[in-house]
Amino acid sequence: MSDVGAMGPPKSKQFDDVYFSVEDGLAESRFVFLERNNLPDGWRGKDQFVICETGFGTGLNFLSAWKLFEETTSQQQRLDFISFEKYPLKVSEIEKYLAHWKGEFGDRLQVLLGNYPPLIPGFHNIILNEKITLTLIFDDVNDAIPDLDAAVDAWFLDGFKPATNPGMWSEILFENMARLSHPGTRFSTFTAAGLVRRGLSAAGFDVEKVRGFGRKRDMTVGMLPSENT
């Protein structure tokens, strides 16, 4: 459930937090989740690339990744995008909130909306075209991620700030991130909260605080190191 007023970005009623930046949501998505995960360089030369996201929200991060992937890869390369969402939005809400960028994404937004699954808990596997597969998991990430089997190349840690959504940023999440990752798997997140940095570090990730987007001073990035580093 969400709310959007006459001014400002859409906001979650559950977490009293915005889905994207009031400055520029698309620019923020690209800065935080694409650039800070070293994309598109990270998927160059890989036949398959897997992104896992905590917090699908409006789908803005997914659409940004989808567009960049198709613009920078060869025909045989494939993107698997996995995303958890405990409180999925309706099709009409997503269409309204992303209308500003309809031209930016071409027909991708309408393809997403046309294939968006019913709001039923569980795993929803959606083949959008020959290059792009979306797995939407409508469930609490802490309940569902232990059942996930994937080899994740990049993590988009979204899902509202820890101050208002502390339950998502859990030891269960961080430990399963490590389980599903390989040496070189990267992550990025808008938050620089100490509990997040400590949790990721304890799970085995190298963690770094870097400059954030717009007026946000800091954010967090990192990767799973190789065993001999």
SVG drawing of the C-alpha trace seen along z (x, -y; Angstrom):
<svg xmlns="http://www.w3.org/2000/svg" viewBox="-5 -19 50 43">
<polyline fill="none" stroke="black" stroke-width="0.4" points="0.0,0.0 1.3,-3.4 0.3,-7.0 1.1,-9.8 0.2,-13.4 0.0,-16.4 3.7,-17.0 6.7,-14.7 7.4,-11.0 5.2,-8.0 5.5,-7.0 4.9,-3.7 2.3,-3.8 3.8,-0.8 7.3,-2.3 6.7,-6.0 9.4,-6.2 9.6,-7.2 10.0,-4.7 12.5,-7.0 14.3,-10.3 12.4,-13.5 15.4,-14.9 15.3,-12.3 14.3,-8.7 15.7,-7.4 19.0,-9.1 19.2,-7.8 18.5,-4.3 21.2,-4.4 23.7,-6.0 23.1,-3.7 22.4,-0.4 23.9,-0.3 27.0,-2.5 27.9,-1.5 27.6,2.2 30.1,1.5 27.4,2.0 27.5,2.5 31.2,3.6 30.3,6.3 28.2,8.3 30.5,7.9 31.5,11.3 29.1,13.2 26.4,15.4 24.2,15.1 24.0,12.4 21.9,12.6 20.7,9.6 18.9,10.1 17.0,7.2 15.3,6.6 12.3,4.5 10.8,4.4 8.5,1.4 7.6,-0.3 10.0,1.7 12.1,-1.3 15.4,0.4 14.4,3.4 13.4,1.3 16.7,-0.7 18.7,2.6 16.7,4.1 17.2,1.1 21.0,0.9 21.4,4.6 19.7,4.6 21.7,1.6 25.1,3.0 25.1,6.7 25.2,9.1 22.2,11.1 23.2,14.3 23.5,12.8 20.7,13.2 19.7,11.3 17.9,13.0 16.5,10.4 15.1,11.7 13.2,9.4 11.5,9.7 8.5,7.6 6.4,8.1 3.8,5.4 3.4,5.5 1.9,2.6 -1.0,2.8 -0.5,2.5 -2.4,-0.8 -0.1,-2.2 3.1,-1.2 1.7,-2.7 0.9,-6.0 4.1,-6.3 6.4,-5.5 4.4,-7.5 7.0,-10.2 9.6,-7.8 7.3,-6.0 9.2,-7.4 12.6,-6.6 11.8,-2.9 10.1,-2.5 7.7,0.4 9.4,2.1 7.0,0.5 4.0,1.7 5.5,5.2 6.2,5.3 2.6,4.2 1.1,6.7 3.0,9.6 2.8,8.4 1.5,11.4 -1.5,11.5 -0.8,10.3 -0.5,13.8 2.3,14.8 5.0,16.9 7.5,17.1 6.4,15.8 8.7,16.5 8.1,14.2 9.9,14.5 9.6,11.0 11.6,11.8 14.5,14.0 17.0,12.0 15.2,11.0 13.6,13.1 12.0,11.6 11.3,13.6 9.1,11.7 8.8,13.2 5.8,11.7 6.8,12.6 8.9,11.4 12.5,11.7 13.5,13.4 10.9,16.1 11.6,16.6 15.3,16.2 16.3,19.5 14.3,21.2 16.1,19.3 18.6,21.2 20.6,18.9 24.2,17.8 23.9,14.0 26.3,11.6 25.0,8.3 22.7,7.3 20.4,4.3 19.7,3.7 16.6,1.5 13.5,1.9 13.3,-1.3 15.7,-2.6 16.6,-0.5 15.1,-3.1 11.6,-2.4 12.0,1.2 14.5,2.8 13.1,6.3 14.3,6.6 18.0,5.8 18.5,9.0 21.2,11.6 19.0,14.1 19.3,11.7 23.0,11.2 23.9,14.8 21.8,15.9 23.4,13.2 26.7,14.8 25.3,18.3 24.0,17.2 27.0,15.2 30.4,16.1 33.8,14.4 33.4,11.1 29.7,10.7 29.0,7.0 26.3,5.2 25.2,1.6 22.6,-0.1 21.5,-3.7 21.9,-3.3 25.1,-3.8 23.5,-2.6 26.0,-0.9 23.9,2.2 23.8,2.8 27.6,2.4 28.3,4.6 25.9,7.3 27.3,7.5 30.9,7.5 30.0,10.3 28.6,12.3 32.0,12.1 31.6,9.1 34.1,6.4 32.2,3.2 32.9,-0.4 31.1,-3.6 31.1,-6.0 29.5,-9.2 25.7,-9.0 23.3,-10.4 22.3,-14.0 21.9,-15.4 22.7,-12.0 26.2,-12.1 27.0,-8.4 25.9,-5.0 27.4,-1.5 29.0,0.7 31.1,3.9 31.8,7.3 32.4,10.9 36.2,11.4 38.0,14.5 39.1,16.8 42.8,16.0 42.5,12.2"/>
</svg>
